[in-house]
Amino acid sequence: MENWKRTMWILWFGVLFCSSSYTMAVPFLPLFLYDLGVDKGSVNLWAGVVHSSAFMVGAIMAPLWGMLADKFGKRNMVIRAGLSLAVIYALIAFVQTPWQLVGVRMLHGFVGGFVPASMSIVATIAPKEKLGWSLGIMQAGTMTGGILGPLFGGLLAEAFGMRKSFIAAAVIIFLAAIAVLLWVKEGKGQRQSGATSKKDSAPVTYRLAFRNRALIYMLLILVVFQLSVNMIQPLLSLHIADLQGGEKGAVLSAGFVLALIGIAGIIASPIWGRLGERKGYYRILVFCLLCAGTIICLQYFVEALWLFALVQFLFGLFMAGVGPIVNTLMVQSTDEQFRGRSFGLTASANQFGSMLGPLLGGLLGLFLGIHWIFVATGVIMFAAGLAVFAKWRGSDAARQLHKQQGELTQ
C-alpha cells in the first residue's frame, strides 16, 4: 500500500474513534445524570447542556488549534489532541456532580482538534487527483464515528458499567494517538495554492485569510448546511411517535432513522468526492444541495414511517456530498501554510451550525407544524444551492471575460 494511503487509513480510524467519543454517552446520559443526583423533571435540560457544552467550546477553540497546527505541525496536534482526550475521558468516570460533568465536557471541547488536524494531513499528502476521494473517505470516517458512538457507548456501558465505559473509551483513544505517533509521518505538501507559497513570502494570517472570499463563502455554506440538517433533531422522536401511532419504541425508531442517514453518508461521501474530481466540484456541490433540499421537502407529504425512513435515506445520499466537496474547494482556495487553520475554521463552522440548528428547529416547532419545518429545511438548502450556482456561473463568466480581454490585448 502506498505510504499516503496507509497514513490516511490510520488517521481514518483515529477520526472514527474521536468522533465516536462525542456521542458515546447519548444512550445512557439520562441514567448517568440520575446517578449524579439530577431529578427527573430537569434531566432533559441537563442532558442538553452536557451534550452541547463540548460543541460550544470546540467551535471557539478549533481556529486556535488550527493555527497551532500550522505553527508546530499537524501531526503534533493530532497526538496532543488524542492524548488529552484520553485523559479527559478518564476523568469523566470520577465526576460526582452534574456541574463537574459539564466542566469536563467543556474541557473535552477545549482540547479538541484531532479531526481537523487529521483532515489537514490527508489534504497535504494525498495526490492532487485523489484529493476529493481521500477527503470523502475521511468525511465518511467522521460520520461513521458519530453513528457508531451511541452503539459503542451502549456496548461499553453494558460490558463495564457506565463509569468504567469512559475508562475503556479513554484507552481506545489513547491507542489511536499512539498509532499516529508510531506510524504517521506528516510529510511535505504536494500542492501549493495561491500566490504566497514560497519560503520568503509573508505568513498567511487570519486577517489576510478573511479577505479570501472563496474561503468565507465555503464557511458560510457549511454553517447554513449544518444548521438546516440539524433543525429537525429536537422534534424527530416526537414526529416518529406520531407516524407510528404511539411513543413506545419511538427513541429506537429515531435512532434507526438517524443511522440510515449516516449509512447513506458513509456509502456516498467517497463517491461524491470522486465525481467532483471528474465532473467539477462546484457542479456536484450545486447538484447535492438542490437534490437534498427537494427531497427533504417531500417529507411534508409523508404519513407512513417506512416511507419517512426511505426519504431520509435518500436525503442522506445527497447530503453526504456537501462536506467533502466543500473541504476540497477550501483546500484549493487556501495556501499550504494556512491548511491547519482552514480546517480549524471548517470544524468551527460545522459545530456552530450544529448548535444553531436544533435551537432554530425548536423555536420553529413552537409556531409551525413539524411538516412545515421539513419544508423550511428544504428551502434553506435549495436556496444555498442556488447561491452556489450563481457564484459558480458568475466566476465562470468573469474568467471568460478576462480571457477574452487578454486575447484582444495580444
C-alpha positions as semicolon CSV with decimal commas, in nm:
position;residue;x (nm);y (nm);z (nm)
1;M;0,000;0,000;0,000
2;E;0,123;0,349;-0,084
3;N;0,255;0,542;0,217
4;W;-0,004;0,820;0,187
5;K;-0,287;0,564;0,185
6;R;-0,151;0,390;0,495
7;T;-0,133;0,725;0,671
8;M;-0,486;0,810;0,561
9;W;-0,631;0,485;0,696
10;I;-0,451;0,518;1,030
11;L;-0,592;0,869;1,065
12;W;-0,933;0,742;0,949
13;F;-0,953;0,502;1,241
14;G;-0,838;0,777;1,478
15;V;-1,108;1,012;1,345
16;L;-1,363;0,731;1,377
17;F;-1,291;0,680;1,748
18;C;-1,257;1,051;1,821
19;S;-1,594;1,126;1,658
20;S;-1,745;0,834;1,849
21;S;-1,628;0,985;2,179
22;Y;-1,852;1,289;2,128
23;T;-2,170;1,078;2,105
24;M;-2,097;0,761;2,303
25;A;-2,272;0,888;2,618
26;V;-2,603;0,952;2,435
27;P;-2,772;0,615;2,517
28;F;-2,715;0,633;2,893
29;L;-2,666;1,006;2,959
30;P;-3,003;1,050;3,141
31;L;-2,926;0,748;3,360
32;F;-2,578;0,882;3,434
33;L;-2,730;1,217;3,530
34;Y;-2,972;1,037;3,765
35;D;-2,664;0,878;3,924
36;L;-2,523;1,229;3,976
37;G;-2,836;1,343;4,159
38;V;-3,036;1,516;3,884
39;D;-3,412;1,486;3,932
40;K;-3,642;1,357;3,659
41;G;-3,802;1,695;3,592
42;S;-3,477;1,863;3,487
43;V;-3,288;1,571;3,333
44;N;-3,368;1,673;2,974
45;L;-3,235;2,025;3,035
46;W;-2,916;1,891;3,190
47;A;-2,872;1,639;2,908
48;G;-2,894;1,921;2,653
49;V;-2,643;2,135;2,844
50;V;-2,398;1,848;2,887
51;H;-2,424;1,738;2,524
52;S;-2,387;2,086;2,372
53;S;-2,115;2,218;2,604
54;A;-1,835;2,031;2,428
55;F;-1,953;2,154;2,086
56;M;-1,979;2,515;2,207
57;V;-1,623;2,527;2,340
58;G;-1,494;2,321;2,046
59;A;-1,636;2,570;1,797
60;I;-1,448;2,854;1,970
61;M;-1,120;2,664;2,009
62;A;-1,098;2,500;1,664
63;P;-0,939;2,803;1,487
64;L;-0,674;2,831;1,763
65;W;-0,577;2,465;1,735
66;G;-0,565;2,507;1,357
67;M;-0,322;2,798;1,396
68;L;-0,102;2,594;1,631
69;A;-0,113;2,301;1,386
70;D;0,032;2,525;1,114
71;K;0,296;2,658;1,353
72;F;0,406;2,341;1,534
73;G;0,298;2,064;1,297
74;K;-0,032;1,894;1,223
75;R;0,092;1,554;1,340
76;N;0,187;1,705;1,678
77;M;-0,164;1,847;1,712
78;V;-0,324;1,509;1,638
79;I;-0,109;1,342;1,905
80;R;-0,174;1,625;2,153
81;A;-0,549;1,605;2,097
82;G;-0,557;1,225;2,123
83;L;-0,361;1,208;2,450
84;S;-0,559;1,498;2,602
85;L;-0,893;1,343;2,508
86;A;-0,785;1,013;2,664
87;V;-0,706;1,184;2,996
88;I;-1,029;1,386;2,996
89;Y;-1,246;1,085;2,914
90;A;-1,089;0,900;3,205
91;L;-1,179;1,197;3,429
92;I;-1,550;1,163;3,341
93;A;-1,551;0,831;3,528
94;F;-1,481;1,018;3,853
95;V;-1,725;1,314;3,838
96;Q;-1,967;1,343;4,130
97;T;-2,199;1,632;4,033
98;P;-2,369;1,745;3,709
99;W;-2,167;2,068;3,713
100;Q;-1,845;1,866;3,724
101;L;-1,969;1,669;3,423
102;V;-2,040;1,994;3,233
103;G;-1,692;2,120;3,324
104;V;-1,521;1,805;3,198
105;R;-1,727;1,811;2,877
106;M;-1,616;2,172;2,822
107;L;-1,256;2,054;2,866
108;H;-1,340;1,787;2,607
109;G;-1,427;2,062;2,360
110;F;-1,129;2,273;2,470
111;V;-0,861;2,014;2,388
112;G;-1,016;1,905;2,055
113;G;-0,852;1,942;1,717
114;F;-0,795;1,575;1,633
115;V;-1,033;1,569;1,335
116;P;-0,934;1,896;1,159
117;A;-0,562;1,828;1,203
118;S;-0,608;1,475;1,061
119;M;-0,804;1,611;0,764
120;S;-0,530;1,867;0,708
121;I;-0,258;1,598;0,699
122;V;-0,456;1,395;0,445
123;A;-0,518;1,706;0,232
124;T;-0,143;1,769;0,235
125;I;-0,017;1,419;0,149
126;A;-0,285;1,297;-0,094
127;P;-0,206;1,328;-0,467
128;K;-0,399;1,607;-0,637
129;E;-0,603;1,364;-0,848
130;K;-0,707;1,172;-0,532
131;L;-0,790;1,475;-0,317
132;G;-1,171;1,459;-0,349
133;W;-1,180;1,083;-0,288
134;S;-0,946;1,093;0,013
135;L;-1,135;1,378;0,183
136;G;-1,459;1,191;0,110
137;I;-1,316;0,886;0,288
138;M;-1,221;1,100;0,589
139;Q;-1,565;1,261;0,593
140;A;-1,718;0,913;0,593
141;G;-1,499;0,827;0,893
142;T;-1,630;1,129;1,083
143;M;-1,990;1,035;1,003
144;T;-1,930;0,669;1,089
145;G;-1,790;0,767;1,428
146;G;-2,091;0,986;1,505
147;I;-2,326;0,700;1,417
148;L;-2,135;0,426;1,598
149;G;-2,069;0,640;1,907
150;P;-2,403;0,559;2,076
151;L;-2,360;0,191;1,984
152;F;-2,005;0,183;2,126
153;G;-2,126;0,364;2,437
154;G;-2,413;0,125;2,491
155;L;-2,194;-0,182;2,445
156;L;-1,919;-0,048;2,674
157;A;-2,173;0,050;2,941
158;E;-2,327;-0,297;2,922
159;A;-1,987;-0,466;2,949
160;F;-1,813;-0,245;3,207
161;G;-2,080;-0,020;3,363
162;M;-2,139;0,347;3,290
163;R;-1,835;0,489;3,468
164;K;-1,586;0,225;3,358
165;S;-1,707;0,264;2,999
166;F;-1,539;0,607;2,995
167;I;-1,213;0,445;3,106
168;A;-1,247;0,194;2,822
169;A;-1,312;0,477;2,574
170;A;-1,005;0,663;2,706
171;V;-0,789;0,356;2,641
172;I;-0,919;0,330;2,282
173;I;-0,846;0,697;2,208
174;F;-0,502;0,664;2,373
175;L;-0,419;0,371;2,143
176;A;-0,530;0,577;1,841
177;A;-0,292;0,857;1,945
178;I;-0,007;0,608;1,991
179;A;-0,074;0,467;1,642
180;V;-0,035;0,818;1,498
181;L;0,285;0,868;1,700
182;L;0,438;0,544;1,571
183;W;0,324;0,526;1,210
184;V;0,210;0,864;1,078
185;K;0,457;1,098;0,911
186;E;0,332;1,442;0,822
187;G;0,539;1,470;0,505
188;K;0,563;1,768;0,276
189;G;0,278;1,925;0,085
190;Q;0,232;1,806;-0,269
191;R;0,043;2,112;-0,388
192;Q;0,059;2,478;-0,306
193;S;-0,234;2,709;-0,357
194;G;-0,235;3,081;-0,410
195;A;0,044;3,324;-0,462
196;T;0,208;3,310;-0,119
197;S;0,362;2,964;-0,130
198;K;0,731;3,048;-0,136
199;K;0,951;3,040;0,170
200;D;1,026;3,411;0,151
201;S;0,657;3,508;0,129
202;A;0,472;3,683;0,409
203;P;0,296;3,449;0,654
204;V;-0,075;3,395;0,596
205;T;-0,269;3,533;0,893
206;Y;-0,636;3,509;0,982
207;R;-0,673;3,874;0,882
208;L;-0,543;3,800;0,533
209;A;-0,741;3,476;0,511
210;F;-1,069;3,651;0,585
211;R;-1,013;3,855;0,271
212;N;-1,027;3,526;0,080
213;R;-1,384;3,537;-0,049
214;A;-1,383;3,173;-0,160
215;L;-1,289;3,056;0,193
216;I;-1,552;3,277;0,361
217;Y;-1,813;3,154;0,113
218;M;-1,737;2,789;0,190
219;L;-1,754;2,854;0,566
220;L;-2,096;3,020;0,529
221;I;-2,218;2,726;0,320
222;L;-2,107;2,486;0,597
223;V;-2,283;2,686;0,871
224;V;-2,607;2,704;0,669
225;F;-2,584;2,337;0,573
226;Q;-2,526;2,210;0,929
227;L;-2,795;2,443;1,060
228;S;-3,052;2,307;0,815
229;V;-2,953;1,943;0,868
230;N;-2,985;1,974;1,247
231;M;-3,309;2,177;1,259
232;I;-3,529;1,870;1,285
233;Q;-3,326;1,694;1,559
234;P;-3,522;1,821;1,866
235;L;-3,853;1,707;1,718
236;L;-3,759;1,386;1,539
237;S;-3,862;1,143;1,814
238;L;-4,200;1,317;1,857
239;H;-4,266;1,311;1,483
240;I;-4,179;0,942;1,461
241;A;-4,408;0,873;1,758
242;D;-4,692;1,039;1,563
243;L;-4,611;0,837;1,250
244;Q;-4,611;0,503;1,433
245;G;-4,913;0,587;1,650
246;G;-4,751;0,599;1,993
247;E;-4,440;0,687;2,192
248;K;-4,343;0,328;2,267
249;G;-4,023;0,248;2,078
250;A;-4,003;0,599;1,926
251;V;-3,650;0,657;2,055
252;L;-3,532;0,331;1,900
253;S;-3,706;0,416;1,573
254;A;-3,547;0,764;1,574
255;G;-3,205;0,606;1,626
256;F;-3,270;0,371;1,335
257;V;-3,369;0,661;1,106
258;L;-3,060;0,864;1,204
259;A;-2,846;0,556;1,141
260;L;-2,996;0,528;0,792
261;I;-2,893;0,887;0,715
262;G;-2,543;0,809;0,840
263;I;-2,514;0,484;0,646
264;A;-2,617;0,668;0,330
265;G;-2,343;0,921;0,404
266;I;-2,081;0,653;0,455
267;I;-2,171;0,499;0,118
268;A;-2,197;0,822;-0,077
269;S;-1,921;1,053;0,059
270;P;-1,628;0,893;-0,129
271;I;-1,842;0,861;-0,445
272;W;-1,928;1,232;-0,447
273;G;-1,562;1,317;-0,391
274;R;-1,460;1,109;-0,692
275;L;-1,739;1,257;-0,907
276;G;-1,619;1,602;-0,808
277;E;-1,273;1,517;-0,943
278;R;-1,424;1,415;-1,278
279;K;-1,722;1,648;-1,328
280;G;-1,619;1,959;-1,135
281;Y;-1,660;2,030;-0,765
282;Y;-1,898;2,326;-0,796
283;R;-2,128;2,130;-1,026
284;I;-2,152;1,840;-0,777
285;L;-2,199;2,076;-0,480
286;V;-2,490;2,254;-0,652
287;F;-2,646;1,921;-0,752
288;C;-2,624;1,779;-0,398
289;L;-2,770;2,090;-0,232
290;L;-3,059;2,120;-0,477
291;C;-3,145;1,749;-0,459
292;A;-3,115;1,731;-0,078
293;G;-3,338;2,038;-0,041
294;T;-3,600;1,900;-0,278
295;I;-3,606;1,555;-0,116
296;I;-3,640;1,680;0,243
297;C;-3,936;1,898;0,134
298;L;-4,113;1,577;0,029
299;Q;-4,144;1,480;0,397
300;Y;-4,434;1,728;0,411
301;F;-4,647;1,467;0,231
302;V;-4,520;1,155;0,413
303;E;-4,752;0,987;0,666
304;A;-4,601;0,635;0,687
305;L;-4,294;0,551;0,895
306;W;-4,135;0,323;0,635
307;L;-4,166;0,592;0,368
308;F;-4,030;0,852;0,609
309;A;-3,722;0,632;0,666
310;L;-3,677;0,579;0,291
311;V;-3,690;0,954;0,217
312;Q;-3,441;1,020;0,498
313;F;-3,203;0,763;0,346
314;L;-3,228;0,935;0,006
315;F;-3,171;1,268;0,178
316;G;-2,856;1,124;0,339
317;L;-2,719;1,016;0,000
318;F;-2,723;1,372;-0,135
319;M;-2,639;1,539;0,195
320;A;-2,315;1,337;0,206
321;G;-2,173;1,520;-0,095
322;V;-2,161;1,862;0,067
323;G;-1,891;1,808;0,333
324;P;-1,612;1,653;0,121
325;I;-1,676;1,888;-0,173
326;V;-1,663;2,200;0,048
327;N;-1,342;2,070;0,212
328;T;-1,184;2,011;-0,128
329;L;-1,281;2,356;-0,259
330;M;-1,141;2,507;0,059
331;V;-0,809;2,326;0,009
332;Q;-0,790;2,454;-0,348
333;S;-0,854;2,814;-0,242
334;T;-0,609;2,839;0,051
335;D;-0,233;2,839;0,084
336;E;-0,045;2,533;0,209
337;Q;0,086;2,720;0,515
338;F;-0,273;2,802;0,618
339;R;-0,403;2,446;0,580
340;G;-0,438;2,361;0,951
341;R;-0,616;2,688;1,029
342;S;-0,852;2,645;0,736
343;F;-0,962;2,302;0,860
344;G;-0,993;2,450;1,209
345;L;-1,230;2,712;1,066
346;T;-1,438;2,445;0,890
347;A;-1,462;2,247;1,216
348;S;-1,576;2,564;1,391
349;A;-1,834;2,635;1,118
350;N;-1,967;2,279;1,142
351;Q;-2,002;2,297;1,520
352;F;-2,167;2,640;1,518
353;G;-2,419;2,517;1,261
354;S;-2,481;2,202;1,466
355;M;-2,555;2,417;1,773
356;L;-2,777;2,671;1,596
357;G;-2,980;2,411;1,404
358;P;-3,158;2,242;1,698
359;L;-3,219;2,585;1,857
360;L;-3,382;2,720;1,541
361;G;-3,577;2,396;1,489
362;G;-3,704;2,406;1,846
363;L;-3,817;2,768;1,809
364;L;-3,990;2,697;1,477
365;G;-4,158;2,400;1,643
366;L;-4,340;2,641;1,873
367;F;-4,502;2,825;1,581
368;L;-4,513;2,578;1,289
369;G;-4,620;2,220;1,245
370;I;-4,348;1,958;1,210
371;H;-4,423;1,915;0,839
372;W;-4,355;2,284;0,773
373;I;-4,015;2,255;0,944
374;F;-3,918;1,996;0,681
375;V;-4,023;2,246;0,415
376;A;-3,822;2,524;0,584
377;T;-3,516;2,296;0,595
378;G;-3,554;2,209;0,227
379;V;-3,600;2,573;0,123
380;I;-3,283;2,676;0,309
381;M;-3,077;2,402;0,141
382;F;-3,229;2,472;-0,202
383;A;-3,154;2,844;-0,161
384;A;-2,796;2,758;-0,067
385;G;-2,769;2,551;-0,385
386;L;-2,897;2,842;-0,596
387;A;-2,648;3,078;-0,427
388;V;-2,357;2,843;-0,505
389;F;-2,482;2,810;-0,864
390;A;-2,495;3,189;-0,905
391;K;-2,141;3,225;-0,767
392;W;-2,013;2,943;-0,987
393;R;-2,169;3,089;-1,304
394;G;-2,051;3,438;-1,209
395;S;-1,694;3,314;-1,161
396;D;-1,706;3,135;-1,498
397;A;-1,834;3,449;-1,672
398;A;-1,561;3,660;-1,511
399;R;-1,292;3,413;-1,622
400;Q;-1,426;3,409;-1,977
401;L;-1,431;3,791;-1,990
402;H;-1,077;3,810;-1,853
403;K;-0,961;3,556;-2,112
404;Q;-1,124;3,750;-2,398
405;Q;-0,969;4,077;-2,281
406;G;-0,629;3,908;-2,272
407;E;-0,669;3,781;-2,626
408;L;-0,771;4,129;-2,751
409;T;-0,462;4,292;-2,600
410;Q;-0,223;4,048;-2,764
